[in-house]
Amino acid sequence: MRYRLMATYRGVPYEAGVGPSGSDVVLFAACPPPEELGFEPATGHWRKRVIRAEVDALWESRPLGTFRGEPCIVLDDLGDRLHIAYVGPDAARAARLGYWQVDRGVFELLTPRDEVTGLTEERVEKPLQQAPRAAPEPGYPYHSIPEPPPVAAPPVAPEPVPNGGGRASRRQRVQTKDIFCELADLAAIPRAAYALETESDGALCLIPGANGFEVFMALDGARHEARSFPDEEAAYFYLFGVLAAEAVRNGALLPAVTAAGARHDLS
């Protein structure tokens, strides 16, 4: 049970992505669908690109639950642990519950499965006709919450570099990238599964942008499940968490090894 975008095509539900244009929908299947449906094989799945008008329904599957008395949404299921995000109205309360602030108004956490109770699946219908482009809500796909007050993050001690604020920043950035690569290798995550500072089709990509860093899945020239982060450490933490979750599902990484350790090492 995890957050997914879903589409019903010829009476069968599939995981889906939207792009490169708002009228395009890409369907994903874990097992080979009937040949007459025209799905194409890809690494670990089958996929087919259709237009929005060809699908019967498009919706978000949002698993909701309660963590320590406050509402949450399940982003990913790691077996004995869940990757959750806070959906309550109080940013300060989220920090007290132990969530990490990974983006503006977005708080996430990895927790033992038994600490999340009352799990239900909410279905949020999406329009089949392409709507005019609008600015995304803060914290999508979570409920938006008010602008949070500054939340103290673990201190990062950059190496002293004489007369070089820019060089110090560059050195810290390179260190974060190198630490991520080392952790990914230790977790047996193949280098082909991700791309850093470049866009590679079929890989989970992290690239710098004008307003921070963006993480997304590159497929068929489109960016799926894109997330933006104001600082590099948060982007790498999120990237490692997604890759580690996939490694757990594939059996390459034991569930006890989680992205929580990645954030500790990056800080």
Buried (B, 14 or more C-beta within 10 A) or exposed (E): BBBBBBBBBEEEBBBBBBBBEEEBBBBBBEEEBEEEBEBEEEEEBBBBBBEBEBBEEBBBBBBBBBBBEBBBBBBBBBEEBBBBBBBBEBBEBBBEBEBBBBBBBBBBBBBEBEBBEEBEEEEEEBEBEBEEEEEEEBBEBBBBBEEBEEBEEEEEEEEEBEEEEEEBEEBBEEBBBEBBBEBBEEBEBEEEBBBBEEBEEBBBBBBEEEEBBBBBBBBBEBBBBBBBBBBBBBBBBBBBBBBBBBBBBEEEBEBEBBBBBBBEBBE
